[in-house]
Structure formats: structure tokens, C-alpha cells
Amino acid sequence: MNAIKEFFSDWSWNEKAWLAFVLIVQTVAWLIHNDTLFVLIMTLTSSLNLVFGAKGKVAGLYFAIINSVLYSIQCYGIQLYGEVMYNVLYSIPISAIAIYTWKKNMTQSGEVKFRSMTPKMMMIATAITAVGVWAYMLLLQSMGGNLPFMDSLTTVVAVVASMLYLLRFSEQWAMWAIVNILAIAMWIMVFMQGDHSAALIILMKVINLLNSLYGFFNWRKISRKTANA
């Protein structure tokens, strides 16, 4: 109990309320939709990953690994191979490495030292993303994947965002906001194709989008605070 109290000691009431709201809304939606326990765990681990991550807590990375495994299984069943490959081959290893690098870059008070990108770095990241989307779309088309452009777009942007996440750049949250907007559109398409379990994933992505906006501003605040720590 003391460990839990200490973990939330630097959280404001608004931040605690946001975490509770996210978990309650997704659980209620799951009950109403009467979906599987698998889907509930997948959506909750996604939210815990992002809410803890936006707060700058290493614990979020452990939930990221669990969620990546579950989300990959979900995507494989509907042939979203880009999402599967991203999570299995990239997201899980990146999250594991980030656990180590974040712990190596902390202040004495236990805060992770986040950073901000220069305009030149942002231009390079944008160019790499554009080329990657085009090349990966061609690969997915050759594999007979479902929605190859949207699958490539969400996957490649997520790859770049994950690398920025590993390197502790606050701008990665802006890219995650883009990823979530694209993912919402993609899962709406999946829902319209007849997969009604996509409804809970759409809700998960909407919540993740809101959390990405919070994460962007919170990481920038932390980066200014820890700049000289």
C-alpha cells in the first residue's frame, strides 16, 4: 500500500481523476458491448501504458509490452500485418530498451530527463516518415494485406514516434496524436467491414488521442524543469 501511495505522490487530483475516468469508461463500454476479457485487458493496458507514460513513469513501459502482445494478436486475426510486425518486431524491443535508457537518464529526485527537438531534427523525421510510408505500403500490398495505405501510415508514423519515445523527445506525443487519428479512421473502416469488436478499439484510440495531447504538454514542462538537472 505504501508503494502505491508513493507512486502517486506527485500526481495532481486532476491527473488521478483522468486515470480513473479512462479506466472506468473503457470498463463500462466493455460491459455494455459484452466483449471478451481479452479485449478488456488489451484496452486497459493500452491506457495504463499511455497515461503512465504521459506522466513520465517507467511503469508505463511494462504495460506497453503487454499491450503490444495482445494488440498484435487482435490485428493478426484481421490481416493488419503492418500493425502486427510493428508491435512484435519493433514496439516490444523498443519498450524493453526504453526501460533501461529511461532509468539511466533520471534526476536525483527520480524524474526522467525529457528533451525537445530542433526544427532541423523535425524536418528530418518528417522526410524519413514520408519515404517509409511509401515503401512499406508497397510491401504490404505485395503481401495482400488489408487497407495497405492506412496500415502503412499508422505503422511507420508509430515507428518514428517510438524511436523519439526511446530518445525521450517530447515531440513524440505529437506524432502519437497523428497515429491515433489515423488509427481511429482505420478502425472505423474495420468496423464498417463488419468487425463490431472494433468499437472498443475505436474508443481506446480516442482516449489515447486525448492522452497524447496531455503527454505532449506535460513532457515539455518536465523537459524545461530537468534541462539543467
N, C-alpha and C positions, 0 to 999 in steps of 0.2 A: 504493500500500500504506500509506503514512504517513497519507493522508487517511482510510482505513478505520480504521486504528488510533486516530486522533484522534477519529473519530466515536463509537467505542465506549469511549472512555477513561473516561467517567463511568458506565458500566454495571457493575452487580454481576455476579458469576458466575451468580447465580440468574436475573437478567434475560436474560443471554446464553443460558442453558440453556433458558429459556422460549421465546425466539425460535427457537432451533434445534429444540426439541420441536415447536412449531407447524408449522414448515415441513416437517419430516421426516414427521410424522403425516399431514399433508394429501397429501404426495407419495406416501407408501406407500398411502394409501387410494385415490388416483387410479390407481396401478399395479394394485392389486387389482381395482378396479372397471373398469379398462380403458376409461376415458372419453377424451374428446377433449383435445388440447393446449389448446384454448380454455378448457375448464372448469378445467384445472390453473392456467393463468395467472390466470383470474378469482379462484379461491380463494386463491392465494398473494398476489396484490396486495391482496386484502381484509385478509389477516392482517398484511402488512407495513404497510399503512395504519394499522391499529389498534394494533399493538404499538409502532410508532414514535410514533404519536400519544399513546398512554398514557404513553410516556416523555417526552413534551413535545418531540419532534423535528419540525421543519418538514418534513423529508423525507417524513414520513407523508402529507402533503397531496398530494404529487405522485403517490403510489401511489393515493390516494383518487380522483383524477381518472381515472386509467387504469381502476381497478376500476369506477367508475360507468358508464363507456362500455360495458365488457364485460357488466356485470350488466344494463344496460338491454336489450342485445341478447338476453340469455337470457330476460328477463321478457317481452319483446315477443312472443317465439315461443309463449308460453302464455297470452297475453292478460291479464297482470297490468299493466294500463295505469297504475294508480296508481304502481307502482314505477318504471315507465318515465318518466313525467312528472316524478316527484320527482328522479330521477337526472339527467335531461337538462336540465330547466329550472331546477333548484334546487341539487342537490348539486355539480355541476361548477362553476357560477359561485361558489357559496359557498366551495368549496375554493380556487379561484383568488384570491378576495378575502382569505381567511384567510392565505394565504402572505404577502401584503403586510402585513396588520394584525399578525400574529404577529411578523414581523421588526421592526415599528415598536415593539413592546412587549416588548423584551428587556432583561435586566440587562447590565451590562458584562461579566459572565462568560459571557454567551450563553444564559442560561435565560429561557424565556418567562414573563412575569408572569401567572400564572393567578389567578382570583378565585373567591369563594364568594357564593351568592345569599342574600338576606334571606328570612324567612318570607313577607313580602308579595309579593315577586317570584315565589316558588314557587307561591303561590295564583293569581296572575295567569296564570302559564304553564300551570297545570292547567286553568283555565277556558277559555283560548284553545284548548287542545288538545281539550277535550271538544266545543266548538262546531265546531271544524274537522273532527273525525272524522264528526260527523253530516252536515254539509253536503257533504263530499267523498264520503261513501258514496252520497248521493242522485245525485251527478254520475256516479259510476262505474256505478251501476245503470242510469242512462239510456243509458250507452254500451254496455251489455251485457257489462261486464267480469266476469271470473271471480272468485269469492269477494269481492264488493264490500266487505263489512264488514271482513274481515281485511285486505284490501288497503288500505282507507282508514285503518284503525287503525295499521298499521305505517308507512304513508306519512306521516300527519300527525304522529305522535309523532317520526318521524325528522326532519321539517321543523323542529319546535321544537328538537329536540336539536341539529340542525346550526346553528341560529341561536345557541344557547348555546355551541356549539363555536367559532363565529366570534368570539363575545364573550369567550371564554376562561373560562367558568364551569365549575367542576369538577363541578357537579350534572348537566351534560350526560351524563356517563358513566352516571349512574343511569337516565336516560331511554333511553340506548342499551341498557342491560341489559333494559329493558322491551321495546324494539324487537326485540332478539334473541330473547327468549322468545316474543313474538308471531310473529316470522318463522319460528322453529322449528316452531310449531304450523301455520302456513300452508303451509310446505314439506312437512310431513308429509302434509297434505291433498293437495298436488300429487302427492306420491309415491304415495299411495293411489289417485289418479286414473290411475295408470299411467306417470307420467314417472319412470323409475328414475334418471335423472341427478340428480334432486333429492336423492339420498342424500348426495352430496358437498357439496351446498349446506347440507344439514342439519348435517353435520359442521362446515362452515365457521362456521355460525351458533352452534353450541355453543362452539367455540373463541372466537368473538367475544364471547360472553356472559361467559366466564371472564376474558377480557382487559378487558372493560368494568369488572368489579369491581376488577381491579388498577388500571386507569386512574383510577377514582374516588378511591381512597385515595392514589395517587401524586400526582395533581393537587392534592388538598387539602394534601398535605405540601409541594409546591412553592409553593402559594399562600401558605402561612404563612411559608415561607422568603423569598419575594420581596415580601412585603407592603410593606416599607419600602424596597425597593431602588430 
